[in-house]
Amino acid sequence: MPEQIIYMCKDCGNYFRSTDSNLVYVEGLKCINCGQSIRKKEEDQGKKCDKCGGQIKDCLMPICTKCKSSNVKVGGSISSFG
């Protein structure tokens, strides 16, 4: 079994795992400097991060399983040993 990543929604406080069956990812953009992530929009291509001015790159972002927000952070990980 692969390592499980635990996410926390910054909007509703929900914790969820990367292995949850109802987890959905969306295309997004993330700053390579500070990690700030935003949902992807065509007009965001080539922009700098609003938070730190760093470079923005494509990524896949998890969506909260409770409130459907993409405002989530990595809360930790659980390694499985078998």
Secondary structure, DSSP 8 states (H G I E B T S, - for coil): ---EEEEEETTT--EEETT-TT-EEEEEEEETTT--EEE--GGGTT-B-TTT--BEEEEEEEE-TTT--S-EEEEEEE----
